[in-house]
């Protein structure tokens, strides 16, 4: 690469950088930032509602599973007691 190409790249980058700063700080850009941020906040609220629903469902499932295990353990204990009573009678 010769020196003129490097100089042209430098000048082009400096001009683009200066123009980019003005573009990013314009009123239209600020409006776009506000819209994007508002959309992000709406999305966050929607996601949090979904997360809350999933957590509630998981808690219900866990409670049902614990109840099922307790009922099963009680049934097994009852069967064990009945079996030991039968073996004691003989």
C-alpha positions as CSV (number, residue, x, y, z in Angstrom):
1,X,0.0,0.0,0.0
2,X,1.4,3.3,-0.9
3,X,1.3,6.4,1.2
4,X,-1.5,8.1,-0.7
5,X,-3.8,5.1,-0.1
6,X,-3.0,5.2,3.6
7,X,-3.6,8.9,3.8
8,X,-6.9,8.6,1.9
9,X,-8.0,5.9,4.4
10,X,-7.1,8.1,7.3
11,X,-8.9,11.2,5.9
12,X,-11.9,9.1,5.0
13,X,-12.1,7.6,8.5
14,X,-11.7,11.0,10.1
15,X,-14.5,12.5,8.0
16,X,-16.8,9.5,8.5
17,X,-16.1,9.6,12.3
18,X,-17.0,13.3,12.5
19,X,-20.1,12.8,10.4
20,X,-21.0,9.7,12.5
21,X,-20.8,11.7,15.7
22,X,-23.1,14.3,14.3
23,X,-25.5,11.7,13.0
24,X,-25.6,9.8,16.3
25,X,-26.4,12.9,18.3
26,X,-29.1,14.2,16.0
27,X,-32.7,14.7,17.1
28,X,-33.9,11.9,14.8
29,X,-31.3,9.5,16.2
30,X,-32.4,10.4,19.8
31,X,-36.0,9.6,18.8
32,X,-34.8,6.3,17.5
33,X,-33.0,5.6,20.7
34,X,-36.1,6.4,22.7
35,X,-38.2,4.0,20.6
36,X,-35.7,1.2,20.8
37,X,-35.4,1.7,24.6
38,X,-39.2,1.7,25.0
39,X,-39.5,-1.4,23.0
40,X,-36.8,-3.1,25.1
41,X,-38.7,-2.1,28.3
42,X,-42.0,-3.5,26.9
43,X,-40.2,-6.7,26.0
44,X,-38.7,-7.0,29.5
45,X,-42.2,-6.6,31.0
46,X,-43.5,-9.3,28.7
47,X,-40.6,-11.7,29.5
48,X,-41.0,-11.1,33.2
49,X,-44.7,-12.0,33.0
50,X,-43.8,-15.2,31.2
51,X,-41.1,-16.0,33.8
52,X,-43.6,-15.4,36.6
53,X,-46.1,-17.8,35.0
54,X,-43.5,-20.5,34.5
55,X,-42.4,-20.1,38.1
56,X,-45.9,-20.4,39.4
57,X,-46.5,-23.5,37.3
58,X,-43.2,-25.0,38.5
59,X,-44.3,-24.4,42.1
60,X,-47.7,-26.1,41.5
61,X,-46.0,-29.1,39.9
62,X,-43.5,-29.4,42.7
63,X,-46.3,-29.3,45.3
64,X,-48.3,-31.9,43.4
65,X,-45.2,-34.1,43.1
66,X,-44.6,-33.9,46.9
67,X,-48.2,-34.7,47.6
68,X,-48.0,-37.7,45.3
69,X,-44.8,-39.0,47.0
70,X,-46.3,-38.6,50.5
71,X,-49.4,-40.6,49.4
72,X,-47.2,-43.3,47.9
73,X,-45.1,-43.4,51.0
74,X,-48.2,-43.7,53.2
75,X,-49.5,-46.5,51.0
76,X,-46.2,-48.4,51.1
77,X,-46.1,-48.0,54.9
78,X,-49.6,-49.3,55.2
79,X,-48.8,-52.3,53.0
80,X,-45.7,-53.0,55.1
81,X,-47.7,-52.8,58.3
82,X,-50.3,-55.2,56.8
83,X,-47.6,-57.6,55.7
84,X,-45.9,-57.7,59.1
85,X,-49.3,-58.2,60.8
86,X,-50.0,-61.2,58.5
87,X,-46.5,-62.7,59.2
88,X,-47.0,-62.2,63.0
89,X,-50.4,-64.1,62.9
90,X,-48.8,-67.2,61.3
